Amino acid sequence: MTDTAPSTPNLASTARGLTYDVVVVGGGAAGLSTAASILKRRGGITLAIIEPSGSHFYQPGWTLVGGGVFKQSQTRRAEKKLIPAGADWVQAAATGFEPEANLVHLSNG
């Protein structure tokens, strides 16, 4: 995914009142790849990735750390470098959902 990531992601500094066509909760391997796939297949949509951590750990690589193939530091990347082009990164934790109102509550309000 790093080859499709912008040099600086769109960081939504305050999420209050923002609306998106698609919201992905979680910026791990699954969330990032899902967001990238959606953006590739559906041009013109707005998409946000909600992820509080500034670091991404490639957890499937941890088995290789245990096996001595990787060092632990090799499984860590800066989250902002992995956000796909066209996505906004909301650096907060999801604290609740109201699906009937299309709302996601965030730790930063």
N, CA, C and O atoms as a GROMACS GRO file, in nm:
protein
  436
    1MET      N    1   0.080  -0.120   0.000
    1MET     CA    2   0.000   0.000   0.000
    1MET      C    3   0.084   0.126   0.000
    1MET      O    4   0.033   0.233  -0.035
    2THR      N    5   0.208   0.118   0.037
    2THR     CA    6   0.288   0.239   0.048
    2THR      C    7   0.306   0.308  -0.087
    2THR      O    8   0.327   0.429  -0.091
    3ASP      N    9   0.299   0.232  -0.197
    3ASP     CA   10   0.316   0.296  -0.327
    3ASP      C   11   0.195   0.380  -0.367
    3ASP      O   12   0.207   0.464  -0.457
    4THR      N   13   0.080   0.362  -0.303
    4THR     CA   14  -0.037   0.443  -0.334
    4THR      C   15  -0.064   0.550  -0.230
    4THR      O   16  -0.156   0.630  -0.246
    5ALA      N   17   0.016   0.553  -0.124
    5ALA     CA   18  -0.007   0.650  -0.016
    5ALA      C   19   0.049   0.786  -0.054
    5ALA      O   20   0.156   0.795  -0.114
    6PRO      N   21  -0.023   0.893  -0.018
    6PRO     CA   22   0.029   1.026  -0.044
    6PRO      C   23   0.143   1.056   0.052
    6PRO      O   24   0.158   0.988   0.153
    7SER      N   25   0.223   1.157   0.021
    7SER     CA   26   0.333   1.193   0.110
    7SER      C   27   0.279   1.244   0.243
    7SER      O   28   0.341   1.222   0.347
    8THR      N   29   0.167   1.311   0.240
    8THR     CA   30   0.102   1.357   0.362
    8THR      C   31  -0.045   1.323   0.353
    8THR      O   32  -0.114   1.369   0.262
    9PRO      N   33  -0.097   1.241   0.448
    9PRO     CA   34  -0.238   1.206   0.441
    9PRO      C   35  -0.325   1.325   0.477
    9PRO      O   36  -0.280   1.420   0.541
   10ASN      N   37  -0.449   1.317   0.436
   10ASN     CA   38  -0.546   1.416   0.479
   10ASN      C   39  -0.580   1.386   0.623
   10ASN      O   40  -0.653   1.291   0.651
   11LEU      N   41  -0.528   1.466   0.715
   11LEU     CA   42  -0.552   1.444   0.858
   11LEU      C   43  -0.668   1.532   0.900
   11LEU      O   44  -0.658   1.655   0.901
   12ALA      N   45  -0.778   1.469   0.936
   12ALA     CA   46  -0.894   1.543   0.984
   12ALA      C   47  -0.866   1.580   1.129
   12ALA      O   48  -0.882   1.498   1.219
   13SER      N   49  -0.824   1.704   1.153
   13SER     CA   50  -0.782   1.744   1.287
   13SER      C   51  -0.899   1.749   1.384
   13SER      O   52  -0.881   1.726   1.504
   14THR      N   53  -1.014   1.777   1.336
   14THR     CA   54  -1.133   1.771   1.421
   14THR      C   55  -1.243   1.703   1.341
   14THR      O   56  -1.276   1.746   1.231
   15ALA      N   57  -1.298   1.601   1.396
   15ALA     CA   58  -1.396   1.522   1.322
   15ALA      C   59  -1.539   1.568   1.344
   15ALA      O   60  -1.630   1.516   1.280
   16ARG      N   61  -1.560   1.662   1.433
   16ARG     CA   62  -1.696   1.707   1.463
   16ARG      C   63  -1.764   1.760   1.336
   16ARG      O   64  -1.714   1.853   1.273
   17GLY      N   65  -1.875   1.700   1.301
   17GLY     CA   66  -1.953   1.747   1.189
   17GLY      C   67  -1.906   1.699   1.052
   17GLY      O   68  -1.969   1.732   0.952
   18LEU      N   69  -1.800   1.621   1.046
   18LEU     CA   70  -1.755   1.571   0.916
   18LEU      C   71  -1.844   1.456   0.872
   18LEU      O   72  -1.890   1.377   0.954
   19THR      N   73  -1.868   1.449   0.743
   19THR     CA   74  -1.948   1.339   0.689
   19THR      C   75  -1.870   1.273   0.577
   19THR      O   76  -1.795   1.338   0.504
   20TYR      N   77  -1.889   1.142   0.565
   20TYR     CA   78  -1.820   1.062   0.464
   20TYR      C   79  -1.917   0.962   0.404
   20TYR      O   80  -2.015   0.924   0.467
   21ASP      N   81  -1.889   0.920   0.282
   21ASP     CA   82  -1.966   0.812   0.220
   21ASP      C   83  -1.934   0.679   0.288
   21ASP      O   84  -2.023   0.596   0.309
   22VAL      N   85  -1.806   0.660   0.323
   22VAL     CA   86  -1.761   0.536   0.386
   22VAL      C   87  -1.670   0.571   0.503
   22VAL      O   88  -1.585   0.660   0.491
   23VAL      N   89  -1.688   0.503   0.616
   23VAL     CA   90  -1.601   0.517   0.731
   23VAL      C   91  -1.547   0.379   0.767
   23VAL      O   92  -1.623   0.284   0.789
   24VAL      N   93  -1.415   0.369   0.771
   24VAL     CA   94  -1.348   0.244   0.810
   24VAL      C   95  -1.295   0.265   0.951
   24VAL      O   96  -1.218   0.358   0.976
   25VAL      N   97  -1.336   0.180   1.042
   25VAL     CA   98  -1.289   0.190   1.181
   25VAL      C   99  -1.176   0.089   1.198
   25VAL      O  100  -1.197  -0.032   1.196
   26GLY      N  101  -1.055   0.143   1.216
   26GLY     CA  102  -0.937   0.060   1.234
   26GLY      C  103  -0.841   0.076   1.118
   26GLY      O  104  -0.876   0.050   1.003
   27GLY      N  105  -0.720   0.117   1.150
   27GLY     CA  106  -0.617   0.138   1.047
   27GLY      C  107  -0.511   0.030   1.048
   27GLY      O  108  -0.395   0.057   1.018
   28GLY      N  109  -0.550  -0.093   1.081
   28GLY     CA  110  -0.458  -0.205   1.070
   28GLY      C  111  -0.454  -0.255   0.927
   28GLY      O  112  -0.505  -0.191   0.836
   29ALA      N  113  -0.391  -0.370   0.908
   29ALA     CA  114  -0.376  -0.425   0.773
   29ALA      C  115  -0.511  -0.442   0.702
   29ALA      O  116  -0.524  -0.410   0.584
   30ALA      N  117  -0.610  -0.493   0.774
   30ALA     CA  118  -0.742  -0.516   0.712
   30ALA      C  119  -0.811  -0.384   0.677
   30ALA      O  120  -0.864  -0.370   0.567
   31GLY      N  121  -0.811  -0.288   0.770
   31GLY     CA  122  -0.876  -0.160   0.744
   31GLY      C  123  -0.810  -0.083   0.632
   31GLY      O  124  -0.879  -0.026   0.547
   32LEU      N  125  -0.678  -0.081   0.630
   32LEU     CA  126  -0.605  -0.009   0.525
   32LEU      C  127  -0.627  -0.072   0.388
   32LEU      O  128  -0.649  -0.001   0.290
   33SER      N  129  -0.620  -0.204   0.382
   33SER     CA  130  -0.639  -0.269   0.252
   33SER      C  131  -0.783  -0.257   0.203
   33SER      O  132  -0.807  -0.244   0.083
   34THR      N  133  -0.879  -0.262   0.295
   34THR     CA  134  -1.019  -0.243   0.256
   34THR      C  135  -1.041  -0.102   0.204
   34THR      O  136  -1.106  -0.083   0.101
   35ALA      N  137  -0.987  -0.002   0.273
   35ALA     CA  138  -1.002   0.137   0.229
   35ALA      C  139  -0.938   0.157   0.093
   35ALA      O  140  -0.998   0.221   0.006
   36ALA      N  141  -0.818   0.104   0.072
   36ALA     CA  142  -0.750   0.119  -0.057
   36ALA      C  143  -0.829   0.053  -0.169
   36ALA      O  144  -0.839   0.108  -0.279
   37SER      N  145  -0.886  -0.063  -0.142
   37SER     CA  146  -0.964  -0.134  -0.242
   37SER      C  147  -1.091  -0.057  -0.278
   37SER      O  148  -1.126  -0.046  -0.396
   38ILE      N  149  -1.160  -0.005  -0.179
   38ILE     CA  150  -1.282   0.072  -0.204
   38ILE      C  151  -1.250   0.196  -0.288
   38ILE      O  152  -1.320   0.225  -0.385
   39LEU      N  153  -1.145   0.267  -0.250
   39LEU     CA  154  -1.108   0.390  -0.324
   39LEU      C  155  -1.066   0.359  -0.466
   39LEU      O  156  -1.091   0.439  -0.556
   40LYS      N  157  -1.002   0.247  -0.487
   40LYS     CA  158  -0.959   0.209  -0.622
   40LYS      C  159  -1.078   0.176  -0.712
   40LYS      O  160  -1.079   0.209  -0.830
   41ARG      N  161  -1.179   0.112  -0.652
   41ARG     CA  162  -1.295   0.069  -0.730
   41ARG      C  163  -1.406   0.171  -0.740
   41ARG      O  164  -1.488   0.163  -0.831
   42ARG      N  165  -1.411   0.267  -0.649
   42ARG     CA  166  -1.521   0.363  -0.645
   42ARG      C  167  -1.468   0.506  -0.640
   42ARG      O  168  -1.454   0.564  -0.532
   43GLY      N  169  -1.437   0.560  -0.754
   43GLY     CA  170  -1.389   0.698  -0.758
   43GLY      C  171  -1.496   0.797  -0.717
   43GLY      O  172  -1.616   0.772  -0.734
   44GLY      N  173  -1.453   0.908  -0.664
   44GLY     CA  174  -1.545   1.015  -0.631
   44GLY      C  175  -1.615   1.002  -0.496
   44GLY      O  176  -1.704   1.081  -0.465
   45ILE      N  177  -1.577   0.904  -0.416
   45ILE     CA  178  -1.640   0.893  -0.284
   45ILE      C  179  -1.548   0.954  -0.179
   45ILE      O  180  -1.428   0.971  -0.201
   46THR      N  181  -1.607   0.988  -0.065
   46THR     CA  182  -1.529   1.035   0.048
   46THR      C  183  -1.516   0.920   0.147
   46THR      O  184  -1.613   0.849   0.173
   47LEU      N  185  -1.395   0.902   0.201
   47LEU     CA  186  -1.368   0.790   0.290
   47LEU      C  187  -1.278   0.836   0.402
   47LEU      O  188  -1.180   0.906   0.380
   48ALA      N  189  -1.312   0.794   0.524
   48ALA     CA  190  -1.230   0.824   0.641
   48ALA      C  191  -1.187   0.694   0.706
   48ALA      O  192  -1.261   0.596   0.709
   49ILE      N  193  -1.064   0.696   0.757
   49ILE     CA  194  -1.013   0.584   0.836
   49ILE      C  195  -0.996   0.636   0.979
   49ILE      O  196  -0.922   0.732   1.002
   50ILE      N  197  -1.064   0.572   1.073
   50ILE     CA  198  -1.054   0.610   1.214
   50ILE      C  199  -0.949   0.520   1.279
   50ILE      O  200  -0.968   0.399   1.288
   51GLU      N  201  -0.840   0.580   1.323
   51GLU     CA  202  -0.731   0.504   1.386
   51GLU      C  203  -0.655   0.598   1.480
   51GLU      O  204  -0.598   0.697   1.435
   52PRO      N  205  -0.654   0.566   1.610
   52PRO     CA  206  -0.589   0.657   1.705
   52PRO      C  207  -0.436   0.650   1.705
   52PRO      O  208  -0.370   0.749   1.738
   53SER      N  209  -0.380   0.538   1.669
   53SER     CA  210  -0.235   0.519   1.683
   53SER      C  211  -0.157   0.582   1.569
   53SER      O  212  -0.198   0.575   1.453
   54GLY      N  213  -0.045   0.641   1.602
   54GLY     CA  214   0.045   0.695   1.501
   54GLY      C  215   0.138   0.591   1.443
   54GLY      O  216   0.210   0.617   1.346
   55SER      N  217   0.136   0.470   1.502
   55SER     CA  218   0.220   0.360   1.455
   55SER      C  219   0.134   0.244   1.410
   55SER      O  220   0.033   0.211   1.473
   56HIS      N  221   0.176   0.182   1.302
   56HIS     CA  222   0.110   0.062   1.251
   56HIS      C  223   0.206  -0.054   1.270
   56HIS      O  224   0.323  -0.046   1.232
   57PHE      N  225   0.157  -0.162   1.330
   57PHE     CA  226   0.238  -0.281   1.348
   57PHE      C  227   0.183  -0.391   1.259
   57PHE      O  228   0.066  -0.428   1.268
   58TYR      N  229   0.268  -0.443   1.171
   58TYR     CA  230   0.228  -0.550   1.080
   58TYR      C  231   0.228  -0.681   1.158
   58TYR      O  232   0.329  -0.752   1.165
   59GLN      N  233   0.113  -0.712   1.218
   59GLN     CA  234   0.104  -0.825   1.309
   59GLN      C  235   0.134  -0.961   1.245
   59GLN      O  236   0.192  -1.047   1.312
   60PRO      N  237   0.098  -0.984   1.117
   60PRO     CA  238   0.138  -1.113   1.058
   60PRO      C  239   0.290  -1.134   1.058
   60PRO      O  240   0.336  -1.248   1.057
   61GLY      N  241   0.366  -1.026   1.059
   61GLY     CA  242   0.511  -1.037   1.064
   61GLY      C  243   0.564  -1.080   1.199
   61GLY      O  244   0.680  -1.120   1.211
   62TRP      N  245   0.481  -1.073   1.302
   62TRP     CA  246   0.528  -1.108   1.436
   62TRP      C  247   0.565  -1.256   1.446
   62TRP      O  248   0.652  -1.292   1.526
   63THR      N  249   0.501  -1.342   1.366
   63THR     CA  250   0.542  -1.482   1.367
   63THR      C  251   0.684  -1.496   1.315
   63THR      O  252   0.759  -1.584   1.358
   64LEU      N  253   0.722  -1.410   1.221
   64LEU     CA  254   0.859  -1.413   1.168
   64LEU      C  255   0.959  -1.354   1.267
   64LEU      O  256   1.077  -1.390   1.265
   65VAL      N  257   0.911  -1.263   1.353
   65VAL     CA  258   0.998  -1.213   1.461
   65VAL      C  259   1.029  -1.328   1.556
   65VAL      O  260   1.144  -1.348   1.595
   66GLY      N  261   0.927  -1.403   1.592
   66GLY     CA  262   0.946  -1.517   1.681
   66GLY      C  263   1.037  -1.623   1.621
   66GLY      O  264   1.108  -1.693   1.693
   67GLY      N  265   1.034  -1.634   1.490
   67GLY     CA  266   1.119  -1.731   1.421
   67GLY      C  267   1.258  -1.678   1.390
   67GLY      O  268   1.341  -1.750   1.336
   68GLY      N  269   1.285  -1.552   1.426
   68GLY     CA  270   1.417  -1.495   1.404
   68GLY      C  271   1.442  -1.441   1.265
   68GLY      O  272   1.555  -1.404   1.233
   69VAL      N  273   1.338  -1.435   1.180
   69VAL     CA  274   1.354  -1.386   1.044
   69VAL      C  275   1.352  -1.233   1.038
   69VAL      O  276   1.430  -1.173   0.965
   70PHE      N  277   1.262  -1.171   1.115
   70PHE     CA  278   1.250  -1.025   1.124
   70PHE      C  279   1.292  -0.979   1.261
   70PHE      O  280   1.288  -1.055   1.358
   71LYS      N  281   1.333  -0.853   1.269
   71LYS     CA  282   1.348  -0.786   1.398
   71LYS      C  283   1.213  -0.720   1.427
   71LYS      O  284   1.140  -0.684   1.335
   72GLN      N  285   1.181  -0.702   1.555
   72GLN     CA  286   1.053  -0.641   1.592
   72GLN      C  287   1.037  -0.504   1.527
   72GLN      O  288   0.927  -0.468   1.485
   73SER      N  289   1.144  -0.427   1.518
   73SER     CA  290   1.137  -0.293   1.460
   73SER      C  291   1.096  -0.295   1.313
   73SER      O  292   1.044  -0.196   1.262
   74GLN      N  293   1.118  -0.407   1.244
   74GLN     CA  294   1.082  -0.417   1.102
   74GLN      C  295   0.932  -0.430   1.081
   74GLN      O  296   0.885  -0.418   0.968
   75THR      N  297   0.856  -0.455   1.186
   75THR     CA  298   0.711  -0.469   1.173
   75THR      C  299   0.638  -0.339   1.204
   75THR      O  300   0.515  -0.335   1.198
   76ARG      N  301   0.711  -0.233   1.236
   76ARG     CA  302   0.650  -0.104   1.273
   76ARG      C  303   0.668  -0.003   1.161
   76ARG      O  304   0.777   0.010   1.105
   77ARG      N  305   0.560   0.068   1.128
   77ARG     CA  306   0.562   0.175   1.027
   77ARG      C  307   0.482   0.293   1.080
   77ARG      O  308   0.397   0.278   1.168
   78ALA      N  309   0.511   0.410   1.027
   78ALA     CA  310   0.431   0.529   1.060
   78ALA      C  311   0.296   0.516   0.991
   78ALA      O  312   0.288   0.496   0.870
   79GLU      N  313   0.189   0.526   1.068
   79GLU     CA  314   0.053   0.512   1.014
   79GLU      C  315   0.029   0.609   0.899
   79GLU      O  316  -0.030   0.571   0.798
   80LYS      N  317   0.075   0.734   0.914
   80LYS     CA  318   0.047   0.835   0.811
   80LYS      C  319   0.103   0.798   0.674
   80LYS      O  320   0.050   0.843   0.572
   81LYS      N  321   0.208   0.718   0.671
   81LYS     CA  322   0.265   0.676   0.543
   81LYS      C  323   0.186   0.565   0.476
   81LYS      O  324   0.208   0.534   0.359
   82LEU      N  325   0.094   0.504   0.549
   82LEU     CA  326   0.017   0.392   0.496
   82LEU      C  327  -0.126   0.427   0.458
   82LEU      O  328  -0.196   0.346   0.398
   83ILE      N  329  -0.170   0.548   0.493
   83ILE     CA  330  -0.306   0.590   0.459
   83ILE      C  331  -0.317   0.602   0.308
   83ILE      O  332  -0.238   0.674   0.247
   84PRO      N  333  -0.413   0.533   0.245
   84PRO     CA  334  -0.424   0.538   0.099
   84PRO      C  335  -0.461   0.678   0.048
   84PRO      O  336  -0.530   0.755   0.115
   85ALA      N  337  -0.414   0.708  -0.071
   85ALA     CA  338  -0.447   0.836  -0.136
   85ALA      C  339  -0.599   0.848  -0.147
   85ALA      O  340  -0.667   0.754  -0.186
   86GLY      N  341  -0.649   0.964  -0.112
   86GLY     CA  342  -0.792   0.990  -0.120
   86GLY      C  343  -0.867   0.966   0.009
   86GLY      O  344  -0.985   0.999   0.019
   87ALA      N  345  -0.800   0.910   0.109
   87ALA     CA  346  -0.865   0.884   0.238
   87ALA      C  347  -0.825   0.993   0.338
   87ALA      O  348  -0.714   1.046   0.332
   88ASP      N  349  -0.916   1.025   0.428
   88ASP     CA  350  -0.887   1.112   0.541
   88ASP      C  351  -0.855   1.023   0.661
   88ASP      O  352  -0.923   0.924   0.685
   89TRP      N  353  -0.753   1.060   0.735
   89TRP     CA  354  -0.719   0.989   0.858
   89TRP      C  355  -0.774   1.068   0.976
   89TRP      O  356  -0.733   1.181   1.000
   90VAL      N  357  -0.865   1.008   1.049
   90VAL     CA  358  -0.919   1.067   1.170
   90VAL      C  359  -0.845   1.000   1.286
   90VAL      O  360  -0.872   0.885   1.319
   91GLN      N  361  -0.752   1.073   1.347
   91GLN     CA  362  -0.668   1.015   1.452
   91GLN      C  363  -0.740   1.026   1.586
   91GLN      O  364  -0.713   1.116   1.667
   92ALA      N  365  -0.830   0.932   1.608
   92ALA     CA  366  -0.910   0.922   1.730
   92ALA      C  367  -0.959   0.779   1.740
   92ALA      O  368  -0.953   0.703   1.643
   93ALA      N  369  -1.007   0.742   1.857
   93ALA     CA  370  -1.064   0.609   1.877
   93ALA      C  371  -1.216   0.616   1.862
   93ALA      O  372  -1.279   0.714   1.904
   94ALA      N  373  -1.274   0.514   1.804
   94ALA     CA  374  -1.420   0.502   1.799
   94ALA      C  375  -1.467   0.458   1.937
   94ALA      O  376  -1.416   0.360   1.993
   95THR      N  377  -1.564   0.530   1.992
   95THR     CA  378  -1.614   0.497   2.126
   95THR      C  379  -1.759   0.448   2.124
   95THR      O  380  -1.809   0.399   2.226
   96GLY      N  381  -1.825   0.461   2.012
   96GLY     CA  382  -1.964   0.416   2.003
   96GLY      C  383  -2.018   0.431   1.863
   96GLY      O  384  -1.964   0.505   1.780
   97PHE      N  385  -2.125   0.359   1.837
   97PHE     CA  386  -2.188   0.358   1.706
   97PHE      C  387  -2.338   0.380   1.720
   97PHE      O  388  -2.400   0.327   1.812
   98GLU      N  389  -2.395   0.456   1.629
   98GLU     CA  390  -2.540   0.471   1.616
   98GLU      C  391  -2.575   0.443   1.471
   98GLU      O  392  -2.591   0.537   1.392
   99PRO      N  393  -2.586   0.317   1.433
   99PRO     CA  394  -2.608   0.284   1.292
   99PRO      C  395  -2.738   0.342   1.235
   99PRO      O  396  -2.744   0.376   1.117
  100GLU      N  397  -2.841   0.352   1.320
  100GLU     CA  398  -2.969   0.405   1.268
  100GLU      C  399  -2.958   0.553   1.233
  100GLU      O  400  -3.038   0.604   1.156
  101ALA      N  401  -2.859   0.622   1.289
  101ALA     CA  402  -2.836   0.764   1.260
  101ALA      C  403  -2.710   0.786   1.177
  101ALA      O  404  -2.671   0.900   1.153
  102ASN      N  405  -2.648   0.676   1.132
  102ASN     CA  406  -2.523   0.686   1.055
  102ASN      C  407  -2.416   0.766   1.129
  102ASN      O  408  -2.350   0.852   1.070
  103LEU      N  409  -2.398   0.738   1.258
  103LEU     CA  410  -2.302   0.812   1.341
  103LEU      C  411  -2.198   0.719   1.402
  103LEU      O  412  -2.228   0.606   1.442
  104VAL      N  413  -2.076   0.769   1.408
  104VAL     CA  414  -1.969   0.705   1.483
  104VAL      C  415  -1.922   0.806   1.585
  104VAL      O  416  -1.885   0.918   1.548
  105HIS      N  417  -1.922   0.770   1.713
  105HIS     CA  418  -1.874   0.858   1.818
  105HIS      C  419  -1.725   0.838   1.838
  105HIS      O  420  -1.676   0.725   1.834
  106LEU      N  421  -1.652   0.947   1.858
  106LEU     CA  422  -1.507   0.942   1.869
  106LEU      C  423  -1.459   0.988   2.006
  106LEU      O  424  -1.529   1.061   2.077
  107SER      N  425  -1.340   0.944   2.041
  107SER     CA  426  -1.281   0.978   2.172
  107SER      C  427  -1.253   1.126   2.186
  107SER      O  428  -1.246   1.177   2.298
  108ASN      N  429  -1.238   1.196   2.076
  108ASN     CA  430  -1.210   1.341   2.083
  108ASN      C  431  -1.337   1.425   2.068
  108ASN      O  432  -1.330   1.546   2.047
  109GLY      N  433  -1.452   1.360   2.080
  109GLY     CA  434  -1.578   1.432   2.074
  109GLY      C  435  -1.635   1.442   1.936
  109GLY      O  436  -1.741   1.501   1.917
   0.00000   0.00000   0.00000
